[in-house]
């Protein structure tokens, strides 16, 4: 699976951005998709995940502001980010996870920068 993320950029606090992650190479619907982020000097953290069936999970810090979704026909996952805050500034990474019987296989995209100015 190869992943490519789009949609990062510079936005003022309170603004919105939508990230897209396009996958290629395998059966997209069988992968859970996720967005993670890493701010300078910090560890990578989970932002949101969505299963192939559409069940979602969010970090507490983004609940009510971010929405993850997917279009299996387009092999694309999205992250709609509203009410952005300066602390959302980070490199955002797209993840695809295949859960096998005893372990998971993770694929990562190259990341896209999101900068929120105050």
Secondary structure, 3 states (H helix, E strand, C coil): CEEEEECCEEEECCCCEEEEEEEECCCHHHCEEEEEEECCCCCCEEEEEECCCCCEEECCCCCCCEEEEEECCCCEEEEEECCCCHHHCEEEEEEEEEECCCCEEEEECCCEEEEEEC
